Amino acid sequence: MNNTYALLIIGFILALSSCQLQEKMKCEVKSIVELTEVPSASGIEHVGDEYYAIGDNTPWVFVLDRTFQMNSKFSLGTYTANEGGVMTKSAKHDFEAMTSMKWKGEHWLFIFGSGSKQPYRFEGKLIDVAKRAVVQTFSLQKFYQLLREEAKLDPEELNIEAAVTLNGKLYLFNRGKNRIIVADVDRFMEFISGEAESVKLKSYSIDLPKINEVKAGFSGAVGDDRNERILFTASVENTEDWVKDGEILGSFIGVIDVKNLQQHYLPQTIQIKAKNGKVTFKAESISIVEGEGDSYKCAVVTDNDGLNSELLEIDLRLQD
């Protein structure tokens, strides 16, 4: 068997497997909530009875109640923004990823800048949820340099869009090339705090689906400790530059079994479609509202590139 024929066979098997995996999932958009006070939503995290949301061009953390109405907000720092609380694209710090984490016996939120441009997008924010305040700001520049080296990313390919902590591990999702980079949570915090000189990283390439021959890119993720799996969102945007917006073609929800994570992992995915047929959602992040077995109620936030952000309440079923 020659190499060309072998590659064709492998491609056919992967395509067939992808179709079969997608047919196993069911995704129903139950309702759409307009988030009028959250510009360019980029992350959402469920903590207790509340949800914490961030936007990639705003210096605020927004606190939502269980019906996704805003209760309050608090500042991430002193940044230049207009009267609407929006930073200009040239100066925005691009807070794209957020995860709840346990460190030194306490629970925190940690927010990541995307790293897609210097000098503004290399900040990490440690949040005390009880105080609703930033307790420390970290430079992630050295960490992102190590991450690029491990994941074999050129500078323009670095774009961290999601973060998950699961059973003591930190999973970072890079969009420029679809990579998951894994580190120990404690070692990560010790490294960025200057308490450790190194941190061990492991990178995995992930194969995501396409729409109109445009490949999806990671945009959000949330961990399910109970089942040792990660739910993620991936959006399809017709652009050759990850920093620039393009035509929104649609988005997917997918699932990753972390026990089976390997190179060229092919996750189970399904495209998000509303009851009215709309598919052009730019999903930016996902949170689990509640879950039992292979069934989940999820909240997915979207960025409408200048219009009001939206929150999709979604019922998700992973069928065996």
N, C-alpha and C positions, 0 to 999 in steps of 0.2 A: 504494500500500500504506500503510495507516494505521499509526501507531506501535504500537498494541496488537498488531496482527497481526504486525508485524515482530518485536516482543519475543517473541511466542509461537514464532515460527519459530526465532529465535536460541536460545531455551531448549530447544527440541526437539533442535536440532543439538548443543548442549553436552551434553545428557543422553545422546544417542546416542553421541557421542564418548567420554564417560566410560565407558559400558558396554563399548564396543569396546576401550578401553585396559585396563580391568580384566581382560578376558578374555585378554589377552596374557600376564599374569603368572601364575606358579605359586608358591605358598608352602606349605611343609610344615614343621610343627613336629615336629622329630625327637626332642626330649627336653625335660623341664622339670626344672630344678635349683632346689631351695629354698635361698635365701640367708638362712640363719637369723641371721647376724650383721650383716646390712646392712639397717637399718630404712629403710622408705620410699625405696627405690632411685629415684634420679632421673637418674643419668648413668653411662655406662660408656665407657671409652676404651681401645683396644688399643695398647700400647706395647711393642715387642719381643716377649718371650714372656709378658708379664704383662698383666693388665687392671686398670685403676684405676676404682673405683666410688665414687660419692657418694650421699648421701641428702639430701632437702630439709630434714630436721629433725634432722640430726646433725652435729657438728663434726669429723667424721673423714673421711679418705680411706682406702678399703679396697683392699688390694693382693691380687688373686686370681691363682692360677696358671693354667696352660693348661687345667686341668680345672674351673676356676671355684671352687676351694676357696681360702679365705682364708689368705694367707701372713702378712700383717701389716697394720697400720694406722698412720697418723700423723695428728697433730692439725692442724686448720686455724686454731686459735687458742684463746684462753681464753673459753669461752662457758658460760652457765648451762644445765646439763642435768641430768637425773635419773640414777639409778644405771645405767640401761640406755643412757646416752649420748644420750638424746633430748631435744631442746629443746622447750619448750612452744610451742604454736601462736602465742601472742601475742608471743613473743620470738624465734622461729626466724628464721634468716638466709636461709632458702629458697635454698640452693645448688642450682640446677636445671640449669645448663648447663656443659659442660666440653669443651674441645678441646685437642688438641696443636698447638703452633705453633712456628714458627721466627722468632727475633728476635735481632738483633745476632749472628748466626752461631751461636746456641745453640738447642737444642730445649727447650721448656717445656710444661707444662700450664697452662692458664688456666681458672679457675672463675668463673662469673658468678652473683651473686645475681639473683633474678628481677625485682627492681624493682617488685614488685606492692604493696608497702607500705613506708612510711617508719616509722622511720629505719633499720631493720635490713637491708633487702633490697637495698641499693645497693653492696655490697662486691664487689670483684674480687680474686682471689687468683692470684698468679704462683707456680707450683710448680716447684722444681728436682727433676726425677725421680730423678736419680742420688743426691741427698742425701735424697730423700723428705721434703722440708720446704718450707714457705712461705718464699719469699725476700722477698716484698713484698705488702702489702695496699693496694689502690687504692680510692678513692671513685669510683663510677661515676655519681654524681648528675648532674653537668653533662653527661656523655655521654648519659645516658638522657633528659635534657631535650631535647637536640638530636635524639635518636632519635625521641622522641614528636612533635616538630614536623615532622620529615621524613615520618614514617609517618602523620601526622594521627590520633594516638591521644589520647583523653582519659586523665587520670591513672589511672582505674580499668581502662583497657584495656591498660595496660602489663603484660606478663607474659612475660619472656624464658625460654623453655623449652629451647632448644637452641642450640649454637654449632658452627660448622664453619670450619676454615681450609682453603682450596683455592687453590693457585697464587698465594699472596701476598694473597688476599682473605679477609676475615672475613665470614661469613654468620651473622646472628643471626635466630632464629625466634621470633616473638611469637605467643602463643596467644590473648590477649584478642580481638584481631582477627588473622586469619591473614595475617601480613605477614613478608616476608624483608627484612632491612635489611643492606645490603652496605657495607663500608668496606675501605680498604687496611689490612693488618695493621700495617705500620710506622707509618702515620699515626695509627691508633687508639692504639697504645702510646705514641707521642710525645705525643698529646693528653692521655691520662689520667696521664702522667708529668709533665705541665706543661712539656714541651719544645716543644710546638706550641700555637698559640692556636686552631686550628680543625681540623676533620676533615670531609672530604666524605663524605656518606652518600647512598645511593640505596635507595628503598623499593619493594617489589613486593607487590601483593596476589595471594594464591594461593587458588584455588577448590578446596575439599576436599569429600569426599562426606559423606553423612548416614546415620544409622541412626535409624529411627522419627522422621524429621523433625528430629532433633537433629544439628547440624553437628559434624564432627570438628574438633579443635584440635591444632595442633602440640604435640609432646611430646618429640621427640628427633631427632637427625640425625647423619650421619657422611659424610665426603667420600671420594670415590674419584678421586684425582688422575689415575690412569691413563686413565680414561674421561671425565674432566671432568663427573662427575655426583655428585649427592648422594642418598643413601638417607635417608629420614626415617620416623619414626613419628608417628601422629596418633591420639589417643584420643577417645572419645565419652563424655561424662559429662553426665548430665541435671541441669544446674545453671545458673542464670542469673547466678551470681557465680563468677568464675574462681578466687577465693581459697578458696571453700568447696567441700568434696567433695559429690558427688552420686551417683546410681545409675550404675554403670558399665555401659554398653551394648556396648562392644567397642572394637577398635582396628584401625588400618590400617597397612600398610607402603606407602610410595610412593617414586617416583624422580623427580628433577628434573634435566634436562639444562641445566647452567648456561649453555651457549652460547646457548640459546633462551629464557632467562628473560625474561619480559615481564609487563606488567600483566594480571591475571586469568588467570594461567598455570594450565592444567588438567593436573595431574600424573597419571601412571599410578599406580594404587593397587590394593591387594587387601586384603581383610579377613583378619585372623589368626584361624585356626580350628584347634583341636587335633583329634587323631584321634578323641577321645571326643565330639566335637561342641561342646565348650566354646568360646564366643566372647567371654565377658565378661572379657577381659584388659584391664588398664589399662597399656598399653605406655608406658614413660617415656623410654627411650633405646635406641639401636641402635649396635652396633659391628660392623665387618667382621672376621671371623675369617680368612677367606681368600677370594679371588675370582679368577676366570678368565673373560675374555670377559663374557658376560651372566649368568654363574652366580656365586652368592655363598653362602658359609656365614656366617651372622650370629648374633650374640648380642644378644638383646633383654631388657632388664630391665623388670620390672613392679612397680608399687606397689599393694599390696592394701589400702590404707587401714586400717592397724592390724594386719593379719596379716603373716606373714613375706613378704618380697619373693621374687620368683621370677626365674629366668633361663631364657629360652626359646632353645634351639638350633634355628635355622631354616635350611632350605635355600630359597633364593630364586632364581627363574629369570625373567629378563626376556626374553620372546620377541619377536623382530622380526616 
